Amino acid sequence: MIPALAVAQEVRDRGHHAVFVGTRSGMEAKLVPAEGFDLRWIEIGGLQGAGWKKRSKTVFQIPGSVLASGRILKELAAEVVFSMGGYVAAPVMMAAILRKTPMVVMEPNAMPGLTSRKMGRWVTKALLSFPEAEPFFRRGTTELTGRPVRHEFFDISPKPRGDQLTVLITGGSQGSRTLNQATQQAWPKLKAAGIRVIHQAGAGPAPEIAAAFAGSGVEGRVVAFIDDMVAAFAEADLVVSRSGGTVAELAAAGKPSILVPYPFAADDHQLRNAQAFERVGASRLVLDKELTGDRLYKEIAAIAKSPETLETMAKAAKSLARPGAAKRAAEVLEEVAGKRK
């Protein structure tokens, strides 16, 4: 939702009308009205990872949701449909195909989601973050634009290596049990090595972990949630994280990383993202099932032993950065709508 809102804001700033289509149970129900955008409703559920009852319900909902989406497109006289994938996008894109309304897809992962893969042959333009996603769309329709990222991440200056290494560990806003456990197991070695830790542990486990951290002797802090992630990135020499949307911020900031893909991510897209970063030398990839406190410390120590390694990884990460993604998406939407006119 955050990248989609960034594109919608750019579209609105250019004097156009952006309307969202979503469900009452999705994040869009809260986020879209708060940003002042019109939101139309459809009824649809997911298929991937769902039980047979939910899958059956979703299949039953598809015809009605496609008809409802078609009515919305007709009422709005929509000139172009913008999609970031997901199950909510599928009926709208089906309706767009039936109405011959051009579609622009922004795919932030190295492995496109199910909706984008199935609809790829009808997409007018596909805006990608990774070249690995190109084969899933028609030749000549793809462009590497990246994913919208707050400009503050691009403004983070390279951090000179000091006497003490600072490691930012984050499993996302909800935290990660695997990262939390491995980090706690690594505390004795991190303390002995004088490594400082900033750890976003998630609201649930944070109080208990923070209490234990206070007596560990490790320098740093454990928090439930980091409000100013830009400042945390600027403070860190190295980031340990999952490999979802965070990878775009790592590239923008030019931060070396150890990536631990969430093993249950749809289509294993986090693994593909991490592999793409590791391939260019921006990250070290550790599978979730292989992450222990000892492995985490060894990976950190291997990177920290050489300032040149940190610098090389930082440059590799920065090479993947693509500023202006929201602006470029808005330009493409204007171009596609203009061609239709």
N, C-alpha and C positions, 0 to 999 in steps of 0.2 A: 504493500500500500504506500509506503513512504516514497519510493521512486515514482510510482504512478501519480501521486499528488504533486511531486516536483515537476513532472511534465505538464500536468493539468494547470499548474500555476503559471508556467511559462506560456502555455497556450492562451490562458486568460489575459495575461499581461500584453499579449499581441492583439487583443481585441476580439478574440473568438469565444465561442460558447462551448464549455466542456461539461459533459454530463456523465456521471458514473452509473453503472448498472451493477447491482449487488444483491446480497441476501440480508435478511434482518438479523441473522446470527453471526455474520462475519465481522471482521474488524472495521470494514468500511462503514458499517452502521453507526459507529462512533466517530471515526476519523474524518469521513467526508463532510458531513454537515458542519463539523467544527471548523473546517476550512472554507465554508461558505459555498460549497458546490451542490448542485442539484443531484439527487440520488434517486434512481428508479429501482423498483424491486422485482425480482424474479424468485421462483422457488426451485432450488436445485441443490443436490448434495454431491459429495465426492465419491469416487470409485476406488482409487488406489488406497490400499490399506484398510478398507472398510469391510465389515462383516457382510454375510450374504443378505441379511435383512435390509441393511442400509443400501447395498448395491442394487437390490431389487427395487427399492423405493426410488432411487436415483434414476434407474432406467425408465420407470413409470413416469417420472417427472420430466424427462427430456422433451417429449413432443410439446407439452404445454409451455415449458420454459422457452423453447425455440419460437413458438407462436407469440408469446409475450414479448420476447426480444425483438421480433420482427415488427410488432405494433409500435414499440418504442422507437425503433429506427425510422419507421414511416412517419410517426408523429413529429419527430424532431427534424425530419428531412436530413438525416445524418449524412455528411459527405465523406466521412472516413471513420473507421473504428480502430481504436488503439488498445492493444492487449499486452499484458505482462504474463499471460498464461494463467493456469489454475482452473479448477473445475467451474467456477462462476463464469469464466470467459467462454467456455465451450458453447453454450447455447447462443450467446451473442454472436460469436464468430460463425456458427452455422447459419444463423439468420442473415448475417452479412453476405455469406456465400449465395444464399437463395435470392437475396435482393441485389446481388452484384455490387455491393458496397465495398470499396477497397479497404484493405486491412494493413495496419502497421503493427508489427510485433516487436517488443523489446525483450530479449532473452538474456538474463543476467548470469546464467550458469553455463558451464562447459557442456553439460548434458541437458538439452532442453526438456521441459516437462512434457507430460503426455499430451496435453492440449496443443501445445506448440508443434510437437512432432506430427500429430495427426492432421493438423491444419496447415502445415508448412507449405504444401504445394499450391495453396490458394492465396498465400500471403503476398501482398504487393511489395512490401519492404520489411526486412528483418534486421533489427539493430542489435548487434551482438557485443558481448563482453569478451568472449574467447573465440579464437578461430576454430577451435575444436567443434563448435556448434554449427559451422557452415554446411556440412553435408546434409543436414536435416531440412534445408530450405533450397528452393530453386536457384540454380546458378544465375548470378547477376542481380539477385535481389538482396544480398547481404551487405552489411556495412559494419565495421568495428567502431562502435561509439562508446562502449563502456556503459556503466550503470550510474544514474545520478547519485552524486555524493556531495555532501555539504562542502562548500568552497573552503571552509576553515581547515579541512583535512589536507587540502593541497597546499595551504599556506604554512604548514608545519615545517620548520627549518630542520635540516639534518642535524642530529645530535652528536657533538664530538664525544668520543669515548673518554670517560673520566676514570677515576680510580675505582669506582664502584659500579657494578652492573645492576641496572634496574629492569626487572622483568614484570610485564603486565600479563596477568592470567585472567581470561574471561571466557565463560561458557555461555555468554549472552545474558539477557536481562533476567532469565529464570535460573541461571547458573547451570552447571554440568556436574553430575555426580562423579563421573570419571575424572574430570579435571580437579574437582575438589579433593577427592581421595588421594590422587597422585601427588597433588601439591602438599597435602598434609604429610604424606609419607616422606616427601623430599625435604621437609623442614630441617632436619639435623644436618644434612649435607649442604643445604643452601646457607645455613648459619655458619658452618665451618668455612665455606668459601667466601663469606662476606657479601653474598648476593642479596639485594633488596627486592622485595616482592610487593606488588600492588595486585590484590586479588578480589575480583568481583565474583562473589560466591552464590548470589541469588537470595531472595528474601527469606525463604524457608530455612536453609541451613546456615545462613550467615551469622546469626547470633552465637550459635554454639562454636562455629569455627573461629570466629573472632575472639571469643573468650579463651580458647585453647591457644590461638596465635599469640595472645598477649603474654603467655608464659613460655613461648617457644624460644625466645631470644633472637628470632629472625627480624631483621629491620623491615619496615614497611607498614602495610595496613591491609585489613580484610574488611570489605564493605558488601552490603546487600546489592547495591546498585550504584553505578557511576553516572552521575548526572552530566558531568562535563567530560565526555569521552575524548574530545579533542585534546584537552589538557593532559589527560592520562596518557594518550599516545605520545604527546610531546615529551612527557616525563620519562617514557620507557626507551630502553635500548633494544629490547626484544619483546615480542608479543607471542603469547601462547593462547590459541583460541580454536574454536570450531571453524569450519570453512564454508559458511553460507554467505550472507550479505556482507559479513565483515571483510571478506577478501578485497572488495572494492575500496574500502577505507584503508586497508593495509597498503594497497597500491598507491592510492592518492597521497598517503603520508610517507611512502617510501620506507616502510618498517620491516625489518627482518622478522621472520616468524617461524614458529613450530605449529603446524596445523594438525589437528586431531579431528578428522571428519566424523560427524554424527552418523553412526552406522545404519540408522533407520530412516535417513532422509530419502524422500521420493526419488526413485530412479538412481539412487546412489550419487546424486549430483554433487554432494559435498566432497566425496572422494575424487570425482573428476576435476573439481575446482582446485583441490589441493595438489593433485598430480600436475595440473597446468602450471601452478606456482613453483612446484619443485623442479619441473622440467627446465625452467629458465634460471633456476638457482636462487629464487627469492625466498624459499621456505624449505624446511625439513618436514617430511610427512611421517606421522606416527599413527598407526591404526588404533582405534579405540580399545580393542581387545589386547593390544600390546603395551598400553600405557600404564606404567607403574611409577612409583616414586623414584626408583633407581633409574629407570629408562628416562624419565623426565629430566633428572639431574644430569645424566650423561649427555643428553642432547643439548641442554643449556651450556654445560661446561665445554663441549666440543666447539660450540659457536663462540663462546666467550673467550677462549684461550687466545684468539687472534683478532685484534682490531680490524685487520684487513678482511677477515671473513665477514664481520658485521657490515663493513662498508660495501663489500661486493654484493652481499645479499640485499642491502638497502637500495643499491643502484638497480639491481635486477627487479625488485618490487616496483620501483618508480617507473621502470620501462613499461610496465603493464598499466600505468595510470592513463586515463583518458578523460581529461576535463571537458566540461561543457556538454555532457551527455543530454541533459534535459533540454538545453537550447537547441542542440542538433535534432533531437526528436521532434520538437515543435516545428523546426524548419522542414523536416521530412513530411510531417503531417500537412503543412501548408502546400508543399510541392505536390503531394499525392492528391489532395483535394483540388488543387489548381488544375492538374491534368484531367481530372474527372469533369470539371467545368468545361 
